[in-house]
């Protein structure tokens, strides 16, 4: 069984390109350190002769931000050392290995492992006999096939290099969603781009964010329309406040992006991707409940407006009608997301290593499983 640690932090951390509040760093690290349990079992019909059939199952605690191809060396080492004999080990080809879920669903190599886990969790909410618990302690059961990959269904070859290319593509797409261009991403040196991938590969928080902080928006205590007070250190010798640092922070702030990179995953359904502005037209922060009720009103019914006929008929002593109960719930990084979470904050603190906020929507079931 394998358990991933938190990487090896540097003794002397390189400061971020932008100012990053301590609370933002805390939530980014919590997101980074998240793990999910996996149970990996070799297809019994494909086990080579003389294999130890009592040990073909491997348990591991995998990082949420990692990818299946990055786990293959560890899985292969276990199988070669414990399960297969020398003759089988010499003929098996790792490039032909592929995964599917216990239900027979082909797994997407380019999805982060945490997203695969959450997507499996919400998919179980629409089955006839859903699991009694959706606790994070329940392993995601994967079947490992050793030959005949379905190349017509796989979007890319199951290799670490292909996964890296897909990861970089996701970063560039998220960059475009935020700013309307990819200048921040393409402006990075190749060594910096490779460094981000190495940070994911080695599960090293500091190495990844040393570069990612240059393209990820910062969080600020106030909206751009209400700049924070000028600290004493930013006042010049002539007594005039210097606003260049503030304007740069606002320009690169989470509330100044064109759109937060968000994807919504429905159980066994389509993936919803829309423009998600961080601030509404009235200047209020765009919060999660507002976004979900607008995009999925049947699952997240909005509250009746104040000018609703039923509201007008109420006397002054009565309270307005409450919003209908939600028919679904939202998981972000395996956490039940609070409805008042601001989309800008989610984009800065709860996005995956690829820059996207993945919202997995599960269906609320009653005590009778309906």
HELIX and SHEET records of a PDB file:
HELIX    1   1 UNK A   22  UNK A   33  1                                  12    
HELIX    2   2 UNK A   44  UNK A   46  5                                   3    
HELIX    3   3 UNK A   68  UNK A   78  1                                  11    
HELIX    4   4 UNK A   79  UNK A   83  3                                   5    
HELIX    5   5 UNK A   86  UNK A   91  1                                   6    
HELIX    6   6 UNK A   94  UNK A   96  5                                   3    
HELIX    7   7 UNK A  113  UNK A  123  1                                  11    
HELIX    8   8 UNK A  124  UNK A  126  5                                   3    
HELIX    9   9 UNK A  160  UNK A  179  1                                  20    
HELIX   10  10 UNK A  183  UNK A  186  1                                   4    
HELIX   11  11 UNK A  190  UNK A  201  1                                  12    
HELIX   12  12 UNK A  205  UNK A  212  1                                   8    
HELIX   13  13 UNK A  232  UNK A  234  5                                   3    
HELIX   14  14 UNK A  244  UNK A  251  1                                   8    
HELIX   15  15 UNK A  288  UNK A  295  1                                   8    
HELIX   16  16 UNK A  309  UNK A  312  1                                   4    
HELIX   17  17 UNK A  343  UNK A  349  1                                   7    
SHEET    1   A 5 UNK A   2  UNK A   3  0                                        
SHEET    2   A 5 UNK A  57  UNK A  63  1                                        
SHEET    3   A 5 UNK A  35  UNK A  42 -1                                        
SHEET    4   A 5 UNK A 140  UNK A 145  1                                        
SHEET    5   A 5 UNK A  98  UNK A 101 -1                                        
SHEET    1   B 5 UNK A 271  UNK A 272  0                                        
SHEET    2   B 5 UNK A 262  UNK A 266 -1                                        
SHEET    3   B 5 UNK A 357  UNK A 363  1                                        
SHEET    4   B 5 UNK A 328  UNK A 332 -1                                        
SHEET    5   B 5 UNK A 335  UNK A 336 -1                                        
END                                                                             
